[in-house]
Amino acid sequence: MKSKLSGAAFLMFLLCAACPAGAQVNQFLNSTTETSSASKTEPTTPRGAILIRVVQPNKKPFAAQALVQLLSARTHSSTYATTQENGSASFDDLAPGRYTITVSAAGYRTTQRTADVLSHSNQYESTIELHRDRSAIAVISHDELQPAAAANESGAASLDPTKQSEPLLDSQWRPAGVDQEKLLTALDTPCPCQQISHGVSERVVELVTNINRFAATERITSESLNDQGKAIESERRKFDYVVSINKFNTGDLDVDEFRNGNDGYLGFPDGIATLGLPSLAFVFHPDYSGGYTFDCEGLGNWKGHAVWLVYFQQRPDQPARIRGYNINNKLYPIALKGRAWIAADTMQVMRMEADLVHSMPQIHLRDEHQVVEYQPVHFQKAGVDLWLPAHAEVYFDFRNHKYHRTHSFDNYLLFSVSASEKIGMPKEFANR
């Protein structure tokens, strides 16, 4: 926020435009999708197709989303698809040749099959049955990580054990932190790191570009908690919410929030404003990703969707630029570590969680945990879908008081499309 603050302490999550851009971009976010030279120069020849149907042991369509990888024996390049609601996935316009089909889902045994596409008129069809295999379930828990090689056995990209911070405080009053979560991943399913990094970076740039100025109804619930996490006081607020995202010539992003036509920090309970929570996804933006390390932990599941789990952490040799606490006009940048749930088919950020890398005793900030979820919204008139923030939560232990805030958004308006057009969740997503 540009507005100056005085008096009571204000908790602010905001982009820090004054910090210089990171000098080095992490390899995970500075790569491009692998494409073999053979595929680039491939002559125009008759094409075929492959149709895969993924089912459960009872022969019904696989209930959750599965990831299907198609590996060409000739070009050694891979193509990915996720199954539809009927359990099917298809690959069209394929050159004749042999392909290896790999089907994966979190908590299930990975299955492979070989297919031969003979000609342009040939469509290979196959039904693949997925089975649960408890011995094949990989559990991610950063508190229990040993050497990085232990993570490699699961097929995930290597995890750096040096990123574990000092032991966290007792967190019974709020959800488990990102280093304590136990998450299911699919074994024998390596992360296509180059494709993920390229795709998620593009999606976050689209988020910034498409949401130059959007409005919504924001509902905030603020709770004061006891040491067991029970609410002892609760207040609710409702705002007409407007956000504007612009880019400075320096490359930094400027996020302005307004509530009921006023500066975004006014009207919050306890004189503490929680701002800019939806911008957590900017850690993947090319202008900010250089300040973080990234590790792909494997293929997981989120509400029935196949997702890549990506762990991130602030680099100690780079300034924290995503957000901070602004207290009496003095900014205290906050170093974050967290995890993102990235859709395996679209590379959209669906969910993010973040914790403090370390406590901030100079401002009496002992602990914090935040969650942000994003969803697609649909413009009826323009016929386009955009991903926007839907829900955010933050738990924080500040000045010997524990708080829980929730922010939810609906009744979206996007000024760049139509100042009077409301948006809603697509039916196919809501019914998944």
N, C-alpha and C positions, 0 to 999 in steps of 0.2 A: 504494500500500500504506500502511496505517496504521502498520505496525510500524516501530520505530526501527532504524537501522543504525549499526554502529560497526566500527572496524578497517579491513579491506580495502575498497577502492572497489567499489561495486556499480553496475552499469549498469542503470538502470531506465527502462522506458517506461511512463508512467502518466498518468492524468488528473490535472490540477492543480486541486483543488477550491478553492483559496484565491484563484485569479485571478478578477477580475470578468468578467462576460459582456460580449461586444462590444457597443458602443453602436449600431452600424449593421450591418444585414444586407445582404450583397451582393445585388444585384438578381437574379443567377442563382438564388440559393436563397431568394428572397423573392417569388416570383411564383406564379401559379396557371395552370392549363390554360386556354388560350383557348377560349371558347365564345361563339359569336355570339348576339345576342339573338333572331335568327330561329330558331335551333335550340332555344332554351329555350321559346319559345312556339309551336313547331310543332304544328299541329293533328293529330289522329289521323287518318291516311289510310292507304290500302292501301300495303303495303311490298313491296319486291323484294329481290333478292340479287345479289351479284357473286362469281364464283368464278374465281380466277386460278391457272393452273398455270405454274410457272417451270421451264424446262428448259435443259439444256446444248446446245451445237451438235449433239451426237450424239443429241439428243431424249430422253436420260435425265433423270430429275428432277435439278434443281439440287442439287449435293452439299452445299454449305454453306447457311447460313440467309441468306435475302434479306429485305430490308425492303420492304414494299409500302405506299405511301401512297395514300389515297383522298381526293381533294379535291372537295368539292361545289361546282358552279358556282352554285348558288342561295344557299347560306349562307356560302360561302367558308371553311368549316371543314374541318379535316383529321382523318382517322382513320388509325391505323397498325396493321399486323399483320405478323407474320413468318411465313415459310413453314414448313410442317411437313416431316417426313422425306421425304414423297412429293412435295415441291416445291409444294404447294398452299397457298393462303391464301384465306379467304372472308370476306365482309362481308354480314351479314344485317340484316333489318329496316330496309331503306333506303327513303326516300321516293322516288317517281318523279322523275326528273330526269337531268341530265347530270353525269358524274363524270370526272375525270382520274385515271388510274392511273399511278403512278410506281414502278418497281421498281429497287432499288439494291442493290449489294453491293460490298464493298471489292475493288478491282482489276478491276472489270468496268464496261462501259459502261452508264450509266443509261439506261433505256428507258421511254418514256411511251406511253400509249394512252388514247383517249377511249371511254367507255361510256355508253350510254343505258339507263336503267331505265324501262320504260314503264308497268308496273303491278305490283300485288301478286303476280301470278302469273308475272311475268317474272324469269328468272334469266339474267343475262349471264355467259357463260363465254368465257374467252380463254386461249390458251397464249402465253406470252412467253418468247422465247429470249434469254439473256444471253451476251454475248461479251466475252472479255478484250480490253482495249485498252491497250497499254502507254503510249500517249500520254495516256491519261486517268487514269493513276495519280498520285495526289497523295502526296507523301512529307512527313511531319512531321519536322522536325529543328530544334529550337529554337536550336541553335548556328548554323544557316544562315539563320534568319529575317531578312528585310529589313524594310521597312515593313509594317504590318499589312495594307495593301491586297493584298500578294502572297498572303497567306493567304485573303483574300476570294475570289480567283479560283477557289479550290477549292470554293467553296460553303460552307465552314465559317464559324462565327462568328468575328468578328475576334479576332486574337491581339495581345496587348499586348507590343510589343518591349521595353518598359522593364523587364519582369520578368526579363530575362536577368541573371544574377549574374556575378561575376567569374569568370575561367577556372577550371575545376576542376583538381584535382590529377591526376597520371597515374593512370588507373584500370584499367590492364591486369590488375591482380590481382583485379578484381571486374567484374560485368556493367556494361554501359553505363548511365549515369545517364539520368534522364528527359529531360534536355536534349540527349542525344546519340542517343537512339533514333530509328530511321527506321521509320516505320509507314505501312502502306498505308491510304488512305481512299478512299471513293467520291466522285468528282467530281459536281458539280451536285446535291448532296444537302444542303441546308441543315439545320442542327440545329434541332429544335423545342425551343428552350431552355426555354420555360415548362413544357412537358410533362415534359421531363427533370428539371428542378429540383423540380417538384411531386412527381413519381413517386419519385425517389431519396430525397428527404427523408422521404417516408412509409415507404419500405422500411427506412431506417435506424432510424426511430422504432420500427417493428415489431421490428427486430433487438433493440433494447434492451428493449422491452416483453416480447417472447416469451422472451428468454433471461435472465430474472431470476436464474435459478440453474440452470446446467447442468454436467454432469460428462462427462469423457471420459478416454481413455487418451492421454497425451501422450508422444511420443518425441522426444528432443532429441539432435542430433549437434552437437558443438562441435569446430571445427578451428582450429588455429593455422596461418597461411599465410605463405609466403615472398613476396618481392616480385613473383614471377611468378604468384601465386595458387595455388601447389601446397601441399597439406596436408603439414605436417611433424610435426604431432601431432594425434591425434583421440581424442575421448572420447564415450561414449554414455550417456544417462540415460533412464530410463522412469519416469513418474509417474502416479499417480491424480490427475487434474487436476479441480479444481472452480473455477468462476468465479461470482461473484455481482455483479450490476449493480443498483445502487440510485440513486435520485435524491434529492438534498438539497432542502430547501425553497428554496434559492437558485437551483435550476435546474441546478446542476452534477451530473455523474454520478460516482458512486463505484464504482470497479472493484476488487474484492478477488479475488485469486487464492490458491489453496491447493494444495499438492502433497504427496501422501501424508499429508494431514491436518495439515500444518505450514504456516507462513507461506510464501508463494509464492517468496521469494527464496532459501530454503535449498536446498542440494544442487547448486548450479550449479558447473561447472568454473571454475577460475581466480578464484574469488571474485567473478565478474561475472554478475549475473542479468539476463537479457533478459526483461522482463515486459510484459504488456499489448499485445503486437504485434497481436492480432486487432482491437483497438479503433481501428485506423487509419481505418476507415470512418466514425468519428464526426465526421470533418471535414464530413460532409454533414448531421449532426444539426442541427436548427434552433437548439439552444442553443449550438452551437459554430461554425456556418458563417459567422457574422459576422466571424470572425477571418481569413477567407481570401478571395482573389479566385478566380474560376472562369472558365474559357474552354472552350467546346465546340469540339473540333478537327475533328470530322467523324464519319462512320460507318465503323467498322472491323470487324475480325473477331477473335474469340478462340475457338480450338478449334472452329471451325465455327459459332459463334454470332454473329449480327449484334449489334454493341455500339456504343454511343456512347463516344467517347474524350473525357474531361473532364480538363483540366489545372487544378491548383490550386496556390496559393502563399500562404504566410503573409503577412498584411498587416503592413507595418512600423509602422503606427499602432495595432496591437492586440497584446495580450500573447499569447504562445504558451501554449496551454492543454491541448493534446492529450497531450503527454508531455515528459519531460526526463530528465536524468541526475541521480541522487541520490548524492552522494559525501559520506560522513561526515556524514550528516543535513542536507546543504545541497543544495537543488534548483537545477539549472541548466536552465531551460526551453530547448527546442530548436525553432527555426523550421524548418518543413518546406515543401518543394515536391514535387509529385508528379503522378501521373496515375491515373485510375480507368477501368476497363473496365466499362461499365454496360449490362446486357442491354437490347436495344432493345424487347423485347416486355414484359418484367415490370418493368423499371427496377431490378432487383436489382444490387447491386455484386458483380461476379464476380471482379475482380482489382484490386489496387492496388499501386503502386510509389511510393516516396518517397525523397528525398535531403535532405541539409542545404541550407538556403539559403546558409549560409556556415560555415566551419570555426569551432571553438571553442578557440582557443589557450589560454585560461585553464584549461581542463581537459585539454589535450593531445588533443583530439578533432579529427583532421585530415580524416576522411572517413567517410561512412556511406551505405549503400544498403539498402533493405528492400523485400521483396515479400510480399504477403499474398493468398491465394486463398480464396474462399468457395464453398460448394457446398450444394445442397439435400439435406436428410436427411429421411427419411420415418418417421413413427410408424405402425406396422402397426395397433395397436389403435384409436388415435384417428383414423386415416385423414387425417392432415394432414402437410404438408411445411413445413419451416422451413429458412431459410438460416443456416448456421453456418460458422465458420472451419474450414478444412481443412488449410492448410499455410502456414507463414510462414518467411521467410528474412531474415537480416540480416547484412550485411558491414560491419565497422567497423574503422577504424584509430585505435586508442586507446592512448595512452602508448607510442608507437613499436612497437606490436605490431598485427598484422593478424589479424582473427578472422572466421570464418564460422560462423553458427549456423543450424540448421534446426529448426523445430518442426512436427511433424505430429500430427494429432488423428484418432482413430477411437473406436469403441465408445461412442458418445454416449449419455448419459442426460439426460433433462430432468425435473427434480424436479416441476415444475408440472403435468406430465401423468401420469407414473407413475415412482416411484422405482426400478422394476425393469424398465423397458422399454427395450430396446436399439433403436437407430435405424441404418438403413443407407441408402446412396445409391440413389435411385430408378433402376430398370432403364433407363427411357427416357432418363435423363440420362447414365448410365454408357456406354450404347451409342451415343451421338451421334457 
